[in-house]
Amino acid sequence: MTTEDFERWGGAAGWSTRADLTPVETLMWRSERHPVQSSTSVVVIDLDRAPDWKRLVAATDWGTRLVRRLRQRVVDPVVPTAAPTWADDPTFDLGYHLRRERVADRDEMLAQAAQLALRPFDRTRPLWEGVLYELPEGAAYVLKIHHVLADPLGTVQLLAMLQSGKRAHTARKPVGEVDDPTSVDPVELALTGLRTDVAALPEAALDAARRLATTRPQTVLASALRYGASVRRLLTHAAPASPELSPRTGKRWTFLTLDAPLEPIRAVAKQGGGTLDDAAVALVLGGLARYHRRRDSELAELPVGVRVSLDRADDLGNRFAGAVISGPLAIDDPVDRVAAVRGEVLSLHTERALEVLDAVAPAINRTPSFVGAGALRLAVAPDAFVTTLPGPPRKRFMAGAQVEGMYVLGPLPGAALTVVLTTVGDTACVGVNVDASAVADVAALEECLREEVGSFAVGQPVGPT
């Protein structure tokens, strides 16, 4: 076992030890209406060979013992007086969560992965499932995971921590500390939340009285109006939705994957004065522009959901929020498109309400679940969501099989497609989830995205799919 392995596995042992769901996680958990308002993501990991099944089962069993969260389930109070909490699953059965299947080719594997994602979780069990698909050549491991267990970034980071740095078996791997299983009663959880609320009421009332006494009413009104205007701008579109990407049902998911050399994309981003996130958005917009031209549809722009840093305008912080920009379709040059996207993203940093979901989630969580579900539908969904994730920078192995690609397929919260670019070594692994009820010609969309990947890699070979 190398020092790097020891550090990575040590990090995995301390991963996600919070007892309760955060307010935003609680809102997602209680408001979920699968699959239209799904919080499920899928990660497809391409392997150079089928790993030994017994070794993979043993490695997965070890991983669930190292990361206790993988053996825990969510327990809700009987009434929403407190946040849901994590508790050990006394009936945890690895055989339920991990299985293997044989498929004829990669297309069949992606189709089965999409069907796996469309099936809701058993919410009384730990929120993950893994399937090893054995292909005539190579294999793919598909991990289905709920957002409250790990968001896409956390999922990729966790996988990178658990995977090995070498093909050979490592003996005497570390395991997590074995504590007594936690048991949570939903009734007692609700009563505890109620007692906490009652105890906090006098202090909360006193704080409110102090604020009213020291704040001018005109100042409060002006601040509320500015915040409301910001919320209104963030919830509405600068660009109208594309008629070529509707109607959307969110019930027909189709998975696509593309590869590209990473450095040319980074170079285009740098030339345009943007980040890799901006370049990913520009790449998707280029593919969508080609698709619209093929269908004789001329649009100047369409709404795109992007990730905005809450810390710094140059996107180097760790806190992010989702927002919608008007994505340009009429700019052919990728560098100029990146610059235009950068300008749109920078303009969002003046918005006061970027963290509106964090602000309202605690209050919404005290209401019935349908209220939260309705609140999440207030914002009109963009045509596409685009984001990037940092994957493992070096070679990784799963039970002796080398990881050759890692593709994140996110849910479709009202959008026609969700695109995630994950960096794996020197390759950009692009996962695309398409609402097939909204896109009339999915094959043409895939061709257009591949053509745009090629335009970002001029003079560079475009990788296999």
C-alpha positions in Angstrom: 0.0 0.0 0.0 1.5 3.3 -1.1 1.4 6.6 0.9 -1.0 8.0 -1.7 -3.3 5.0 -1.2 -3.2 5.4 2.6 -4.1 9.1 2.3 -6.9 8.5 -0.1 -8.5 5.7 1.8 -8.1 7.7 5.0 -10.0 10.5 3.4 -12.7 8.1 2.4 -13.1 6.8 5.9 -13.9 10.3 7.1 -16.2 11.2 4.2 -19.7 12.5 4.9 -20.1 12.0 8.6 -22.9 14.6 9.2 -25.8 13.2 11.2 -28.6 15.1 9.4 -29.5 16.2 5.9 -28.8 19.9 5.2 -31.8 22.2 4.5 -31.3 22.0 0.7 -30.8 18.2 0.8 -34.0 18.0 2.9 -35.9 20.0 0.3 -34.7 17.8 -2.5 -35.5 14.6 -0.5 -39.0 15.6 0.5 -39.9 17.3 -2.9 -38.7 14.5 -5.1 -41.2 13.3 -7.7 -39.2 10.7 -9.6 -38.3 10.9 -12.5 -39.5 14.4 -13.5 -38.1 15.9 -10.3 -35.4 13.3 -9.8 -32.3 13.7 -7.6 -30.7 10.6 -9.1 -27.3 10.7 -10.9 -25.6 7.9 -12.7 -21.8 7.4 -13.2 -20.7 5.2 -16.1 -17.1 3.9 -15.6 -15.5 2.3 -18.6 -13.0 -0.5 -17.7 -10.4 -2.1 -19.9 -11.5 -5.6 -18.9 -14.1 -7.3 -16.8 -12.8 -7.5 -13.2 -12.9 -10.7 -11.3 -16.4 -10.8 -9.8 -15.4 -12.2 -6.4 -12.7 -9.6 -6.1 -15.1 -6.8 -7.1 -17.7 -8.0 -4.5 -15.0 -8.1 -1.8 -13.8 -4.7 -2.8 -17.3 -3.2 -2.7 -17.9 -4.9 0.7 -14.7 -3.3 2.0 -15.7 0.1 0.6 -19.1 0.0 2.4 -17.3 -0.8 5.6 -14.8 2.0 5.1 -17.4 4.6 4.2 -20.2 4.0 6.8 -22.6 6.3 4.9 -22.9 3.6 2.2 -24.6 1.3 4.7 -27.0 4.0 6.0 -30.5 5.0 5.1 -32.5 8.2 5.5 -35.0 8.4 8.3 -37.8 11.1 8.2 -39.6 12.3 11.3 -43.3 11.5 11.2 -44.0 15.2 10.9 -41.6 17.8 9.4 -40.4 19.3 12.7 -36.8 18.3 12.2 -34.4 17.4 9.4 -34.2 13.8 8.2 -31.3 11.9 9.7 -29.0 9.1 8.7 -29.2 5.8 10.5 -27.5 2.4 10.0 -29.5 -0.1 7.9 -29.7 -3.2 10.1 -30.9 -5.2 7.0 -28.1 -4.0 4.7 -27.7 -6.6 1.9 -24.8 -6.1 -0.5 -26.5 -8.5 -2.9 -29.3 -6.1 -3.3 -27.0 -3.1 -4.1 -24.5 -4.8 -6.4 -25.1 -7.1 -9.3 -23.7 -8.0 -12.8 -25.2 -8.4 -16.2 -23.9 -9.3 -19.7 -24.8 -7.1 -22.7 -24.1 -7.2 -26.4 -22.5 -3.8 -26.8 -22.0 -0.4 -25.3 -25.2 1.0 -26.7 -27.2 -1.7 -24.9 -25.2 -0.9 -21.7 -26.1 2.8 -21.9 -29.8 2.0 -22.6 -29.9 -0.3 -19.6 -28.1 2.3 -17.5 -30.8 4.9 -18.4 -33.6 2.4 -17.5 -31.8 1.8 -14.2 -31.8 5.6 -13.5 -35.5 5.9 -14.3 -36.5 3.4 -11.6 -36.9 5.1 -8.2 -34.9 4.1 -5.2 -36.2 2.0 -2.4 -36.2 4.9 0.1 -35.9 2.5 3.0 -32.5 1.3 2.0 -29.0 2.9 1.4 -29.4 5.2 -1.7 -27.0 3.5 -4.2 -26.9 0.6 -6.6 -24.0 -0.7 -8.7 -24.1 -2.8 -11.8 -21.2 -4.4 -13.6 -21.9 -4.8 -17.3 -19.7 -7.3 -19.0 -19.2 -6.6 -22.7 -17.6 -8.7 -25.4 -14.6 -6.5 -25.0 -14.1 -4.7 -21.7 -16.7 -3.8 -19.2 -18.5 -0.9 -17.6 -19.4 -0.3 -14.0 -22.6 1.8 -13.5 -23.2 3.5 -10.2 -26.7 4.9 -9.5 -26.6 7.3 -6.5 -29.0 9.7 -4.9 -28.1 13.4 -4.5 -28.6 13.4 -0.7 -26.0 10.7 -0.4 -23.5 12.5 -2.7 -23.8 15.2 -5.3 -22.1 14.5 -8.7 -18.9 16.2 -7.5 -18.9 14.2 -4.2 -19.6 11.0 -6.1 -16.7 11.4 -8.4 -14.4 12.4 -5.5 -15.5 9.3 -3.5 -15.0 7.0 -6.4 -11.5 8.4 -7.0 -10.7 7.9 -3.3 -11.9 4.3 -3.2 -10.3 3.1 -6.4 -6.8 1.7 -6.3 -3.6 3.2 -7.9 -2.5 -0.2 -9.1 -3.9 -3.3 -10.9 -2.6 -5.8 -8.3 -4.6 -6.7 -5.2 -3.7 -4.7 -2.0 -3.7 -6.8 1.1 -4.6 -5.5 4.6 -6.5 -2.4 3.4 -7.8 -0.1 6.2 -11.3 -0.4 7.4 -13.5 2.1 9.3 -14.0 2.1 13.0 -16.9 -0.2 14.0 -19.3 1.7 16.2 -22.6 0.5 17.6 -25.3 0.7 14.9 -27.4 3.8 15.2 -31.2 3.4 15.5 -33.6 6.3 15.0 -37.3 6.3 15.8 -39.3 8.6 13.5 -41.7 9.6 16.3 -38.9 10.5 18.7 -37.1 12.4 15.9 -40.3 14.6 15.4 -40.7 15.1 19.1 -37.1 16.2 19.5 -37.5 18.7 16.7 -40.6 20.1 18.3 -38.9 20.5 21.7 -36.0 22.3 20.0 -38.4 24.7 18.3 -40.3 25.4 21.5 -37.1 26.1 23.4 -35.8 28.4 20.7 -39.0 30.5 20.4 -38.3 33.1 23.2 -34.8 33.8 21.8 -36.0 34.0 18.2 -38.8 36.5 19.3 -36.2 38.6 21.2 -33.9 38.7 18.2 -36.7 39.7 15.9 -37.7 42.5 18.3 -34.1 43.8 18.5 -33.9 43.9 14.7 -37.2 45.8 14.3 -36.0 48.3 16.9 -32.7 49.0 15.3 -33.6 48.9 11.6 -35.4 51.7 9.7 -38.6 50.5 7.9 -37.5 52.3 4.7 -34.2 50.3 4.6 -36.0 47.0 5.1 -38.5 47.8 2.4 -35.8 48.9 -0.1 -33.7 45.8 0.6 -36.7 43.5 0.2 -37.6 45.1 -3.1 -34.0 44.8 -4.4 -33.9 41.1 -3.3 -37.2 40.4 -4.9 -36.1 42.0 -8.2 -33.0 39.8 -8.1 -35.1 36.7 -7.5 -37.4 37.6 -10.4 -34.4 38.0 -12.8 -33.0 34.7 -11.7 -36.3 32.9 -12.1 -37.1 34.2 -15.5 -35.3 33.8 -18.8 -33.4 36.4 -20.9 -33.9 34.1 -23.8 -37.0 32.1 -24.8 -37.0 28.3 -24.8 -36.3 26.6 -28.1 -39.3 25.0 -29.8 -36.9 22.3 -31.1 -36.3 21.1 -27.5 -39.9 20.5 -26.5 -42.3 19.2 -25.3 -40.5 17.8 -22.3 -41.9 15.0 -20.1 -38.7 14.1 -18.2 -39.7 10.4 -18.5 -37.6 9.2 -21.4 -33.9 9.4 -20.6 -31.3 8.6 -23.2 -27.7 8.5 -22.3 -24.9 9.6 -24.7 -21.1 9.7 -24.0 -18.4 11.5 -25.9 -14.6 11.8 -25.4 -12.3 14.7 -26.3 -8.6 15.6 -25.6 -8.7 18.0 -22.7 -5.9 20.4 -23.5 -7.4 21.8 -26.7 -10.6 22.6 -24.8 -8.5 24.3 -22.1 -6.7 26.2 -24.8 -9.9 27.5 -26.3 -11.1 28.5 -22.8 -7.9 30.4 -22.2 -8.0 32.2 -25.5 -11.6 33.3 -24.8 -10.6 34.6 -21.3 -12.9 32.0 -19.7 -12.7 28.9 -17.5 -13.2 25.2 -18.4 -16.8 25.6 -17.2 -17.3 28.4 -19.8 -15.7 26.2 -22.5 -18.0 23.3 -21.7 -21.0 25.6 -22.0 -19.7 27.0 -25.3 -19.1 23.5 -26.6 -22.7 22.4 -25.9 -24.0 25.6 -27.4 -22.0 24.9 -30.6 -23.6 21.5 -30.8 -27.1 22.8 -30.2 -26.5 25.5 -32.9 -25.5 22.8 -35.4 -28.6 20.8 -34.4 -30.9 23.8 -34.9 -29.4 24.6 -38.3 -30.0 20.9 -39.4 -33.6 21.3 -38.6 -33.8 24.7 -40.4 -34.4 26.5 -37.1 -32.6 29.8 -36.7 -32.2 30.9 -33.1 -29.9 33.6 -31.8 -29.8 32.3 -28.2 -31.4 29.9 -25.8 -31.5 29.5 -22.0 -28.7 27.5 -20.4 -28.3 26.5 -16.7 -24.7 27.1 -15.5 -22.8 26.9 -12.2 -21.8 30.2 -10.7 -19.2 30.7 -8.0 -20.5 32.3 -4.8 -17.0 33.2 -3.7 -15.2 34.9 -6.5 -15.9 36.1 -10.0 -13.1 33.9 -11.5 -14.9 30.7 -10.3 -12.1 29.6 -8.1 -14.2 29.3 -4.9 -15.8 26.2 -3.5 -19.4 27.4 -3.1 -21.6 27.4 -6.1 -25.2 28.1 -7.1 -27.2 27.4 -10.2 -28.3 30.2 -12.5 -29.5 30.6 -16.1 -27.8 32.6 -18.8 -28.8 33.4 -22.4 -26.5 31.1 -24.4 -25.4 32.5 -27.8 -26.1 30.2 -30.8 -25.2 32.6 -33.6 -21.4 32.8 -32.7 -19.5 30.3 -34.9 -16.0 30.8 -33.5 -15.6 28.7 -30.3 -13.2 31.3 -28.8 -15.7 34.2 -29.3 -18.4 31.9 -27.9 -16.4 31.3 -24.7 -15.9 35.0 -24.3 -19.6 35.6 -24.7 -20.5 32.9 -22.1 -17.9 34.4 -19.7 -19.6 37.8 -20.0 -23.0 36.3 -19.2 -21.6 34.4 -16.2 -19.8 37.5 -14.8 -23.0 39.5 -15.0 -24.6 37.1 -12.5 -22.2 38.0 -9.8 -24.2 41.2 -9.2 -27.3 39.3 -8.3 -28.2 39.4 -4.5 -30.4 36.3 -4.7 -28.0 33.7 -6.0 -28.3 31.8 -2.7 -32.1 32.1 -2.6 -32.6 28.3 -2.4 -30.4 28.1 0.7 -32.3 31.0 2.2 -35.8 29.6 1.7 -35.2 25.9 2.2 -35.4 25.9 6.0 -38.9 27.5 5.9 -40.2 25.3 3.0 -39.0 22.2 4.8 -41.6 22.9 7.6 -44.4 22.6 5.1 -45.9 19.5 3.4 -43.8 18.0 0.7 -46.1 19.1 -2.2 -45.3 22.7 -1.2 -41.6 22.2 -1.7 -42.2 20.3 -4.9 -44.2 23.2 -6.2 -41.6 25.8 -5.1 -38.9 24.0 -7.0 -41.0 24.2 -10.2 -41.4 28.0 -9.9 -38.3 28.6 -11.9 -38.8 27.9 -15.6 -36.2 25.3 -16.6 -33.5 26.1 -19.1 -33.1 24.1 -22.3 -29.9 22.6 -21.1 -27.8 22.3 -17.9 -24.0 22.2 -18.3 -21.4 21.7 -15.6 -17.8 20.3 -15.2 -16.3 18.1 -12.6 -12.7 17.3 -11.7 -12.1 13.5 -12.0 -9.0 11.5 -11.1 -5.8 13.0 -12.6 -4.0 9.7 -12.7 -4.6 6.0 -13.5 -7.2 4.3 -11.3 -8.2 0.6 -11.1 -11.3 -1.3 -9.9 -10.6 -4.9 -8.8 -7.8 -5.1 -11.3 -9.5 -3.4 -14.2 -8.2 0.0 -15.4 -10.6 2.9 -15.4 -10.6 4.3 -19.0 -13.4 6.8 -18.7 -15.8 8.3 -16.2 -19.1 9.8 -17.4 -21.6 11.5 -15.1 -25.2 11.4 -16.3 -27.2 13.9 -14.2 -31.1 14.1 -13.8 -33.3 16.2 -16.1 -35.1 18.8 -13.8 -37.2 20.2 -16.6 -34.4 20.6 -19.1 -34.1 18.9 -22.5 -30.6 17.8 -21.8 -28.1 17.8 -18.9 -24.4 17.7 -19.9 -21.5 17.0 -17.5 -17.9 17.2 -18.5 -15.6 15.2 -16.2 -11.8 15.5 -16.5 -10.1 12.1 -16.3 -6.4 12.4 -16.8 -5.9 14.3 -20.1 -9.4 13.4 -21.4 -12.7 15.2 -21.2 -15.4 12.6 -20.6 -18.7 14.2 -21.6 -21.9 12.6 -20.3 -25.2 13.7 -21.9 -28.7 12.8 -20.6 -31.3 13.7 -23.2 -35.0 13.9 -22.7 -36.0 11.8 -25.8 -39.5 13.2 -25.7 -38.1 16.7 -26.3 -35.5 16.0 -28.9 -37.0 14.8 -32.1 -33.7 13.4 -33.5 -31.4 12.2 -30.8 -29.0 10.6 -33.3 -28.6 14.0 -35.1 -28.0 15.8 -31.8 -25.3 13.3 -30.9 -23.6 13.9 -34.3 -23.8 17.6 -33.9 -22.2 17.4 -30.4 -19.4 15.2 -31.8 -18.8 17.7 -34.6 -18.5 20.5 -32.1 -16.1 18.4 -30.0 -14.0 18.1 -33.2 -14.0 21.8 -33.8 -12.6 22.3 -30.2 -9.8 19.8 -31.0 -8.6 21.1 -34.3 -5.5 19.3 -35.2 -6.1 16.8 -32.4 -7.6 13.3 -32.7 -11.1 12.9 -31.3 -11.3 10.0 -29.0 -13.4 6.9 -29.4 -16.9 6.7 -27.9 
